[in-house]
Amino acid sequence: MEMHAFGTLNYIVLLVYLTAVMLVGVYFAKRQKSADDYFKAGGRIPGWAAGISVFATTLSSITFMSIPAKAYTGDWTFLIGQYVAILILPFVFLYYIPFFRKLNLTSAYEYLEKRFDVKMRLFASISFMLFHIGRIAIITYLTALALIPFVDINPLTIVFLIGVLCIVYTFMGGIEGVIWTDVIQGIMLSLAAILIFTVICFNVDGGVTEIFSMSAEADKYFPKEQFAWSWTEGTIPVLVIGFLFASLQQFTASQDVVQRYIVTDSIEETKKALITNAKLVAFIPVFFFAVGSALYAYYTQNPGLLPDNFNTGGILPFFVISKMPAGVAGLIIAAIFAASQSSISSSLNSISACFTSDIYHRLGGETSPKKTMFVARSVIVAAGVFGVIASTYLIMSNESELWDAFNSLIGLMGGPMTGLFMLGVFVKRANANSALAGVVASVIAILWVRAATDLNFFFYGVIGTLMVVFVGYITAPLFKQNAVEDVNKSLIEQN
């Protein structure tokens, strides 16, 4: 495939963006005087900014590029998942936000020790940290891999720019710096999707009307066969169920999102954050799918513009580099960097919060502000460096299968984590031993299903969550609850 020169102007635009991100971290560094500042922003974040941060955190660069590619080659069925995520928000408003706000925890997994015991806290926290370290490596690697064919930037340079700069501004600015860079990055992502769609509309004969007409004729929206039930394929009913439990995991048991519930100064601002996120989720992803339809119309009208044996997974960066004006292309590539960095920086700060609270302090580490800040920042550097090294190894060896399998396996822990929180909040008779029984049964069930059946992976989270709740409920009478558990449970129920 022809390599397209990135160009001086595009480099300047990308450099301006990266410099702006660094300056945000520098600006907020002076406010980071304690763990409360570093992990909770001292409650200074307005709800709308926290909402944009949640949106940017959950939208990685891979999503930014893969949704248009999926709409280009397939249909819009995955859009259903975005609206399922919105539907669970009233449930989160009613049960989880007041809960986390009143407990005022640094790590969401502190609750699991208060409700059950330290084993459940460590299981959930370590699972989260391992998954997100793997996620950092995978996002960095796949972003570089996607851009390599289209820009004349060394892939190791891409890894460096994404990873090292994330480490630096997350190290300096804490969660406050992360959230405000997320705001910049979330706005860039949204404007980029709208801009790309608008530009393509002007390049398609017949404009926006022809784009949607061609997609309708090709049955690329919600084909009838996608409404059928399937145990193995990602049809619409399966997507609804899968995204329902995936969203529950994200909004009730994942530190990177739950942490946003405690960075505002009131429960009203926290609810405003999720409302802002819901508005963005309802509106912006439509443009990503529309970009895919627009690219389908454009290249159907101009088939000679695509190279032979083209990998359609890179259709978006290919159009941006080959057809967008200089400067604008640099802005779009900066948006792809932004999508990657917003996810990685949130992962880094959340990993640091979990390690500092659940490991260092829990095992008796010094709690002075100076020592806590040193540990918190050291963990960010260590996790980030590991991610960069792993991404570099993957780029140089092209052995992605091992890491994909690792990431997939650790990701299976999301269901048990979600189930633990549901068990603790809604099943009063559950205790530490029944929770442990539920987790063990859940992990065994998921691994067996994954190895022995062709069940669609969207069901893994469903099985993992429900198995913890079911086994935790039915085995609770078999175990005697001790006095400490009674006191802890009473305190949780009062909150």
N, C-alpha and C positions, 0 to 999 in steps of 0.2 A: 504494500500500500504506500502511496506517495506520502512522504512526511511533509507537513505544512509548517513553514517558518512561523514562529510565534510573533516575531516582529518587535521592534524597539518600543513602539507605543503600548503594545499589550504588556510588555515587561514593566513599563513604567506604571501602568494601572495596577498590575498585580503587586508591585512593590509598595505603592501608596496604600493599598488595602492592608498588606502585612504590617506596614509601619503603624497604621492607625490602630490595629489590634494590639500591637506592642505598647503603644502609648496609653491605651485604656488600662492595661495591666500596671503600668508604671504609676498612673494617676491614683488607682485604688490601693496601691501598695502601702501608702502612708496610713491608711485606716486599719490595717491588719495588726492589731495589738493584742488580740486574745483569740482563743478558740471560738468564742461566740461570734467574733467578727469574721473569722476565717471560714467558718462552716455555716453560720446563720445570718451573716451580713448585719448583725445587730438589729435585725428587724427593719432595716432601712429601705427595702425594695418595694416599690409600688406594685400593686396587683397586676397592672397591664404589662409591666416589664417582666414579672415572673411568668406571666402567661405566654409571652413571646418566647421566653427562655425554654419553657416546657416544649413548645412547638419545635423550636430549633434543635433541642436536645434529641428529640425522638425522630428527627428527619436527618438521616446521614447522607453523605455524598453518594453512597450506593443507591439509596432510594431516589435521590435527585436524578440519577442517570437511568436507573432500571425501570422506573414507572413509565417514562416516555417510550423506552424500548419495548416494554410489555404491551403498551397500547398500540405501538407500531406493528408488532408482529401478531398480537392476539386481540384482546378486547379490554373492556373497562371493568370486568367483574371485581377486581381487587379494590375498586373504589368503595365497594360495600363496606369493607373493613374500616374505612375512615369514619363512617357514620355510626357503626357499632360502637366505636370508641366514645363517641359523643353520648350515646344512649346510656352508658353506665355512669355518667357524671352525677346525676341525681342521687344514685346509690352512694357514690363517693362523698358527695356533699353531706348526706344524712348521717352516715356512720363513721367515715374514716377521718375527714378533715377535723371535726370537733375533737375526735379522739387523739390524733397526733398533736394538735395544738395544745390541748390541756396537759398532755404528758411532757411536752417541751423537751424532746429527746434530740440529741445530736445525730445518733444513728437510729434508724427505724428498728433495727434488730435488738436494741436495748429492751424493747417491749417484750420480746420473746423470752428473755430471762426473767423479767418481772412476772410474766404470766405463767411460764413453764419452768425452765431452768437454763443454766449456762450452755448446756450442750446444744439446745435448739438455737440459741443466739449465735454460737460459733458456727454451727452448720449453715445457717442462712447467710451470715456475714461473709464467711470464707467462700461460699458458693458465689455470692455476688461479686466479690473481689476477683476471683479466678475468671469468671465469665467476662468481666469488663476489661481485665488485662488482655485476654484473648481478643475481645472486641476491638480494643485499640489497635492491636497488631493487624487484624483482618481489615478494618476500615482503611487504615493507612496503606496497606499493601494493595487492596483492590482499587483504591482511588488512583494510586500511581499506575497500576496495571491498565486501568481504563484510559488514562491520559497518554501513556507511552506512544501509541501508534499515531497520535494526532499533533503532538507538539514537540518541538526540538529542545525539550528540557530533560536533562539526565534524570532517570527514575530515582536515583539515590538523592538527587537534589530535591525532588518532590517529597520524598520521605522525610528529608531533613526539614524542609520548610513546614510541613504539616506537623510533624512530631515535636521537633525541638522548640518551635515557637509556641506550641501549645503548652509545653512544659514551662517555658519562661513566663508567659503571662498568667498561667494558672498558679504557678509558684508565687508570683508577686501579688496578684490581686485577690486571691482567695475566691470564695463563691460570689462575692460582689463583682469582682472583675470578670468572672466567668459569665454571670448573668447579663452584664451590660455588653460584653462582646457578643453574647448570644442574641441580644436585641439587634445589634448591627447585622449579625449574620442572618438572623431570621428575616429581617427586612430585605437583605440582599437576595436571599433565596426566593422570596415571594416576588420581588420586582423582576428578577431574572426570568422566572417562569412566565410572567405576564409579557415581558419584553420579547422573549423568544417566540411566543405564540403570535404576537402582533407582527413581528418581522416576517414570519412564515406566511401569514395571511396575505401580506402584500406581494409575496412571491408566488402564490398559487393562483392560477387562472380561475377566476370565479370567486376568489376570496373566501371568507369565512363560511358562506353558504355552501360553496362547493366542497369545502373540507368536511363539513358535517354530512352532506349528502353522500359523498363517496364512502364515508365510514358506515353510514346507515345501509347503503347498498351492499357493502361487504359484510354486513352483520357483525360489526366490530364494537358494539356497545354491550348489551347484555343478551347474548344468544339464548334461545329457548332451552337448548340442551344444558346450559349452565344452571338451570333451576332444578335439575334432577338430583336426587340424593345419591351420594357415592361414599363408600368407605375408603377409597383409594385416591380419588381425584379431588382437586380443589374447586369443587362446584360452589355455587352461591350458598346453599344451606350449610355446607362444611365451613366456608369462610366465615359465615355469621357466628357459628359456634366457636370456631377457632379464635377469631379476633375478639370475641366476647371475653374469653378466658385470658388471652394475651393482654388485653387492655386492663383487665382486673389485676393481672400481675404487675403491669407497668404503673398503675395508679394507686395500688394498695400495698405493694411489697417490694418495690424497687427503689433503692436509696436515692438514685439520681433524680427521680421525680418527686418522691416523698419529701426530699430535702427542700423543695420549693414551697412546701406548705408552711415552713417555719421561718422563712426569710422576710415575711411581711409583718407589719405591726398589729394586725388584727385578723380575726377569722373572716371578716367581710372582705378584706383585701385578698385573702387566700382564695376565697370563692370567686372573686373577680378575676384572679389569675386563671382559673380553670375555665371560666366563661370566655375570656380572651382567647385561650387556647382552642376552645370549641369553635369559636367564630373563624379562626384561621384554618382549622382542620376542615370546616364545612366549605370553605371557599377556595383556598390555595391549591389543594391536591387536584381539584377539577382541572386547573390549568396544566398541571403536569400530564394528566391523561389527554387533555386537548392538544398539548404539544405533540404527543405521540400520534394522534389522528392527523394533525397538520403535517407532520413529517411523512406520514403514509401518503397523503394526498400529493405532497410536493414531489416525492421520489417516484410515485406512480406516474405523474405527468412528465417527469424528467429521469427516466430509468438509466440513461447513459451517464448520469453524474455519480452513480455508485460504482466503486471498483468491483472487479470480479471477486467472487467468493468473500464478499464483505461480511464481517461479523456484526450483525445488527445490534448486539449489546452495546456497541459504541456509537450508535446512530446520532445521539445528541451531541457529544463533543465533536464528532465529524462535521456536522452541519455548522456548529458554532465556529470552528476553526476555518472551515473552507468557505463559508458564505457570509458570516457576520462581519461588519466593518471593523477595521483596526481600532483598538481602544474598547469598543463594545465587546469584542471577543475576549479581550483581557478581563473585562468586568465579569463576564459570564464564567470564565475559568476561575476568577477570584471567588465567585459564588460557590463553585464546586469545592474549592478549598475551604470556604466558610462552612459548608455543610459538613465536611469532614471534621473540622476543628471544633465546631459547636458540640458535636457528640463526644469527641475525645476529651475536651477540657472538662466537660461535666463528669465523664467517667473518672478522670484523674482526681478531681476534688472529692467525689463520692467515695472512691477507694481510700483516699486519705482519711476521710471522716470515719469510715468503718474501721480501718486499722487503728487509728488513734483512740477511738472510743471502745471498740469491741475487743481489741487485742492489747494495746499498750496500757491504757488506763485500767482495763479489767484485770490485767495480770499484775497490777500494783505499780505501774510506772509513775514517775514523778509528774505531778499535776500542775506545776507552776506554769504561768502563761508562757514564759520564755522557753522552757523545755518542751511544752506541748506544741508550740509553733515550730520549733526545730524538728520534732518528730513528724509533724504534719507535712512540712515542706520536703523533708527527706523522702517520705513515702511518695510524694508526687514525682520527684526526680527519679526515684528507683522504678516506679511503675511506668513512667514515660520512657525512660531509657530502655527498659526491657522491651516495651512495645516497638520502639524504633529499631532496636537490634533484631527483634524477631521479623519485623517487616523487611529490613535489609537482607536478612538471610533468605526470606521467601523470594525477594526480587532476584537475588543472585543465583539461587538454586532452582527456582521455579517448582518447588515442591509444596504446592498449596494444599494437596489432598490431606496431608497429615494435620495441618492446622484447621482445615475445614471440619475434619472429623472431631478434633478436640473442641472446637467452638460449638459444634452441634451437641456433643455429649454434655458439656458444662451447661449449655442452654436448657437442657432437659430439667435442670434443677429449678427452673422458674415455677413449674407447677407445684412441686412440694412446698416451695416458699410461700406461694399464694395460699395454698391449703393451710399452712401453719397459722397465718394471720386470720383466715376465716374461722378456723377451729378455735383460736383464742378469743376472738371477738363474739362469736355467735353460739358456741357450745360451752355452756357454763360448767358442765360436769367434767369436761376434758381436763387432764392433768399431764404432768411432765412425761410419765411413762407411756400414757396412751398417745401423746403427741409423737414420741419416739417410735412407737409401733406404727403409727400412721406414716411417718416419713420413710421408714424402712420398707413398708409394704408398697408405698408409692414409687420409690426408686426401683425396686425389683420389678414392679408391674410395667413401668415405662421401659426399662431396659429389655424386658422380655418381649414386649410389643414391638419395640424397635428392631430386635434381632430376629424374631420368629414370624412376623406378619408383614403385610404390605399396607397396613393402615396408614392413612395420610398423616403427615407429621403435625397437622393442625390439631389432631386429637391428643397429642402427647400432653399438652398443658391441661386439657380437660381431665384426662385420666389421673395425672399427677395431683391436681387440686382436689378432685372429688375423693380420691383414694385416701388422702390424709384426713379429710373431714369424716368420711365414713368409718374408717378403721379407728380413728381417734375417738369417735363417738361410741362405737360398740364395745371397745376394749376398756373404756374409762372405769366401769364398775369392777374390773378385774384388779385394779391397782388402788392401793390405799394412798390417799393424798395426805402429805404431812402438814404440820402446822405452818411452816414457812410458806408453802404453796397457798394455803388458805388465806394468810395475811396478804400475800402479793395479789391474789385474785380479787380479794375484797377491795384493795386499793385501786386496781384497774377498773373494776365495775363502778366504783364511785366516780372515777373520771369519765 
